[in-house]
Amino acid sequence: MAENKNKRRLTGVVVSDKMNKTITVEVATFRNDSIYGKRVEYRKKYKAHDEKEEAKVGDTVLIEETRHIAATVYFRLIKVLKKGAE
């Protein structure tokens, strides 16, 4: 099976792990303001499928775009990059 190289991969912090096999990941990106040119941080939350339930709140994770797994879940957990403070 050929792997699609065009899938988005995002790095973010887990903000919720209360759902069954689903985590909520907050991803921060930066853009320049159109008027002032100042760099502004934008944050967006994505729901990701975590089959083994290995990610916990505060962990830094890598997620990848995939087919819809549920109505609002279209990312999956690739790996936990850094464990959060416990």
C-alpha positions, 0 to 999 in steps of 0.5 A: 500500500502506497503512503500518501505524502501530501497529508498534513502533519501538525504538532501540538499540546493535548488539552483534553483526553476525556473522550474514549480513544479521542484526544483534543490537540491545540495547535499554535501557528503564527501569521503576520498581521496584514496592516501592522506586519506584526507576528500574531499567534493563532491557536486551533483545536483538533480532535485526533484518534488515539487508539491505544490511549497513550497521550495524556493532558500536557503531552506534546504530540504529532498528529496526521490528517486521515479519513473521517473516523467520526463526525469531527475526528479527521486526524490520528495520533502518530507519536507522543513527542514529549511527556507533559508534567505529571 
